[in-house]
Amino acid sequence: MTTYDHTPAGTPEPGNGEYAVAVLYLDDHLRITYTPQPASAAVRLIGELDAANHRAAADTLRLAGRDDDPLVIDCENLSFVDVAGLRMLIDLCRDGRARIDNPPAQMLRLLQLIGLTLG
């Protein structure tokens, strides 16, 4: 189930007390939220990114980018990422229009195992 739900400011995000302006994607395992940042589009991935939802997440992330501003993808709150999800994120970053922030340790380990880097 994909949901594009503009929630009022006041939806707390995990971690540092920031507030999401919109929930861009929501399924049983993954939530993608948007928080405005100066000169960038910032999204946060929360939950599990895997073969079941990586295509829908990729479509959502492509739409979240703003013109020439970079898309910042915060992965700190991902509890699981499989190879399909990781490859999708790497593909989004390949052209320099997106970057990954705060990759969790298990994501870095998976990158190491398959011989890829984020940057």
C-alpha positions in Angstrom: 0.0 0.0 0.0 1.4 3.3 -1.0 0.3 6.5 0.8 1.0 10.0 -0.1 -0.2 11.8 3.0 0.6 15.4 3.8 0.5 15.3 7.5 0.6 18.5 9.6 3.9 19.7 11.0 3.9 18.0 14.4 4.5 14.4 13.4 7.6 13.5 15.5 10.4 11.7 13.8 12.7 9.2 15.6 15.9 10.5 16.9 16.6 14.2 17.1 13.2 15.7 17.7 12.7 17.0 14.2 9.2 17.0 12.7 8.1 15.6 9.4 6.1 17.7 7.1 4.9 14.9 4.9 4.7 11.1 4.9 5.6 10.3 1.3 5.4 6.6 1.4 4.0 4.1 3.9 3.6 0.3 3.9 3.7 -2.4 6.6 7.5 -2.2 6.8 8.8 1.2 5.5 7.9 4.8 6.0 9.5 7.6 4.0 9.1 11.1 5.4 10.0 14.5 4.1 11.4 17.4 6.1 12.4 20.7 4.5 16.1 21.7 4.6 17.8 24.7 3.1 19.0 24.0 -0.5 18.0 20.3 -0.4 15.2 17.9 -0.3 15.6 15.7 2.9 13.9 12.4 3.3 14.1 9.8 6.1 13.7 6.1 5.6 12.3 4.3 8.7 11.9 0.6 9.0 12.8 -2.1 6.4 13.9 -1.5 2.8 13.9 -4.8 0.8 12.9 -6.6 -2.4 9.2 -6.2 -1.5 9.2 -2.4 -1.4 12.4 -1.1 -3.1 10.7 -0.3 -6.4 7.9 1.8 -4.8 10.6 3.5 -2.5 12.7 4.3 -5.6 9.7 5.9 -7.4 8.9 7.9 -4.2 12.5 9.1 -3.8 12.8 10.1 -7.5 9.7 12.3 -7.1 11.0 13.8 -3.8 14.0 15.5 -5.5 13.7 19.2 -6.2 15.1 20.5 -9.4 18.9 21.1 -8.9 18.9 20.6 -5.1 20.4 17.4 -3.9 18.2 14.7 -2.4 19.5 13.8 1.1 18.4 10.3 2.2 18.8 9.8 5.9 19.1 6.0 6.6 19.7 6.2 10.3 16.4 4.6 11.2 16.5 1.7 8.8 16.5 -1.5 10.8 17.0 -3.7 7.7 18.3 -3.3 4.2 18.7 -6.2 1.7 20.8 -6.2 -1.5 17.8 -5.0 -3.6 17.2 -2.0 -1.4 20.9 -1.2 -1.2 21.4 -1.4 -5.0 18.4 0.9 -5.4 20.0 3.5 -3.1 23.3 3.2 -4.9 21.6 3.7 -8.2 19.9 6.9 -7.0 23.3 8.3 -5.8 25.2 7.4 -8.9 24.6 10.6 -10.8 25.3 12.8 -7.8 21.7 14.1 -7.4 21.2 12.1 -4.2 23.4 11.2 -1.2 23.0 8.9 1.7 23.4 10.2 5.3 23.8 8.2 8.5 24.0 4.7 7.0 23.5 2.1 9.8 26.3 -0.3 10.6 24.5 -3.3 9.0 24.2 -1.3 5.8 27.9 -0.5 5.8 28.7 -4.2 6.4 26.5 -5.3 3.4 28.3 -2.7 1.2 31.6 -4.2 2.3 30.4 -7.8 1.6 29.4 -7.0 -1.9 32.3 -4.7 -2.6 30.5 -1.4 -3.2 30.8 2.0 -1.7 28.3 4.9 -1.2 30.6 7.6 -2.5 
